[in-house]
Amino acid sequence: MRRASTILAAAAALVVVTAALPAGAATRAVTVDDFKFAPKKRAVTKGDRVRFEWAGDADHNVTFRRVPKGARKPKRCRNRSTGSCRRRFGKVGTYRYVCTIHELSDGMRGRVVVKAP
C-alpha cells in the first residue's frame, strides 16, 4: 500500500511538472564565433531556450546586461572557447547580452527578443 501511494505521488508530480512546461517549447541556436554572435538578434517565443554554441578559437562569454522589467537576468555563460550553454526565456521582451572580453574592442553584442506565444 505504501509503495502504491509513493508511485501515485510521483506520477502526480510528473503531471504537474509537465503541465508547467510550455507546449512546443523550442531550442534556437546562436553561434559564439570569433568576435561575433550569429545571428546578432535571435527571435524566440516565450518559454523557448537559446543554445549558445562556441566556434572558433578565442575565449568568449555571454553576459546579460539588460532584461525586460520584472525578468531575472539569465545566468552568465562562463569564459570558454568550446562547448555550449542553454538559457530559457520566460518573459516577453528584449534581453541584451555581450561578451565582456570583446564588448569594447570588437562590439561583441547580441539580443534575444522574446514574443508571446
C-alpha positions as CSV (number, residue, x, y, z in Angstrom):
1,M,0.0,0.0,0.0
2,R,2.8,2.4,0.9
3,R,4.6,1.7,-2.3
4,A,1.5,2.3,-4.4
5,S,0.9,5.7,-2.7
6,T,4.6,6.7,-3.4
7,I,4.2,5.7,-7.1
8,L,1.0,7.7,-7.3
9,A,2.6,10.8,-5.7
10,A,5.5,10.6,-8.1
11,A,3.1,10.3,-11.1
12,A,1.1,13.3,-9.9
13,A,4.3,15.4,-9.5
14,L,5.3,14.4,-13.1
15,V,1.9,15.6,-14.4
16,V,2.4,19.0,-12.6
17,V,5.9,19.5,-13.9
18,T,4.9,18.5,-17.5
19,A,1.9,20.9,-17.4
20,A,4.1,23.8,-16.3
21,L,6.3,23.4,-19.4
22,P,5.2,25.4,-22.5
23,A,3.7,23.3,-25.2
24,G,6.0,23.1,-28.2
25,A,8.9,25.0,-26.5
26,A,11.9,25.1,-28.9
27,T,15.6,25.5,-28.7
28,R,17.1,28.1,-31.0
29,A,20.9,28.4,-31.7
30,V,23.2,31.4,-31.5
31,T,26.8,30.8,-32.6
32,V,29.5,32.4,-30.5
33,D,32.2,32.8,-33.1
34,D,35.4,34.7,-33.3
35,F,34.3,38.2,-32.2
36,K,30.6,38.0,-33.1
37,F,27.3,36.4,-32.2
38,A,25.4,34.9,-35.2
39,P,22.7,35.8,-35.6
40,K,23.1,39.1,-33.7
41,K,19.4,39.2,-33.0
42,R,17.5,35.9,-32.2
43,A,13.7,36.0,-32.0
44,V,12.1,33.3,-29.8
45,T,8.7,32.5,-28.3
46,K,8.2,32.8,-24.6
47,G,9.4,29.6,-22.9
48,D,11.9,28.8,-25.7
49,R,15.6,28.1,-25.0
50,V,18.6,29.6,-26.7
51,R,21.6,27.3,-27.1
52,F,24.8,29.4,-27.3
53,E,27.3,27.3,-29.3
54,W,31.0,28.2,-29.3
55,A,33.0,28.0,-32.6
56,G,36.5,29.4,-33.5
57,D,39.5,29.6,-31.2
58,A,39.1,32.6,-28.9
59,D,37.5,32.6,-25.4
60,H,34.1,34.3,-25.1
61,N,31.3,34.5,-22.6
62,V,27.6,35.5,-22.7
63,T,26.8,38.1,-20.0
64,F,23.3,39.6,-19.9
65,R,23.3,43.3,-19.4
66,R,19.6,44.4,-19.7
67,V,16.4,42.3,-19.4
68,P,12.7,43.2,-19.5
69,K,11.3,44.8,-16.5
70,G,10.4,42.2,-13.9
71,A,12.6,39.5,-15.5
72,R,15.6,37.9,-13.8
73,K,18.9,38.1,-15.6
74,P,19.8,34.7,-17.0
75,K,22.9,33.2,-15.5
76,R,26.2,34.2,-17.3
77,C,27.7,31.6,-19.7
78,R,31.3,31.4,-18.5
79,N,34.5,32.1,-20.5
80,R,35.2,29.3,-22.9
81,S,36.3,28.5,-26.4
82,T,34.3,25.3,-27.0
83,G,31.0,23.7,-26.0
84,S,27.6,25.3,-25.4
85,C,25.2,26.6,-22.8
86,R,21.5,27.0,-22.8
87,R,19.2,29.6,-21.3
88,R,15.4,29.6,-21.1
89,F,13.5,32.9,-21.7
90,G,10.2,33.1,-19.8
91,K,9.2,36.7,-20.0
92,V,8.3,38.7,-23.1
93,G,10.7,41.5,-24.1
94,T,14.3,42.1,-25.2
95,Y,17.3,40.5,-23.4
96,R,20.6,42.2,-24.3
97,Y,23.9,40.4,-23.8
98,V,27.6,40.9,-24.5
99,C,30.9,39.1,-24.5
100,T,32.7,41.1,-21.7
101,I,36.1,40.2,-23.2
102,H,35.3,41.7,-26.6
103,E,32.5,44.2,-25.9
104,L,34.6,47.3,-26.2
105,S,37.2,46.3,-28.7
106,D,35.0,44.4,-31.1
107,G,31.5,45.5,-30.3
108,M,30.5,41.9,-29.5
109,R,26.8,42.3,-28.6
110,G,23.6,40.5,-29.2
111,R,20.0,40.3,-28.1
112,V,17.2,37.8,-27.7
113,V,13.7,39.1,-28.5
114,V,11.0,37.1,-26.7
115,K,7.5,37.2,-28.2
116,A,4.2,35.9,-26.7
117,P,3.0,32.5,-28.0
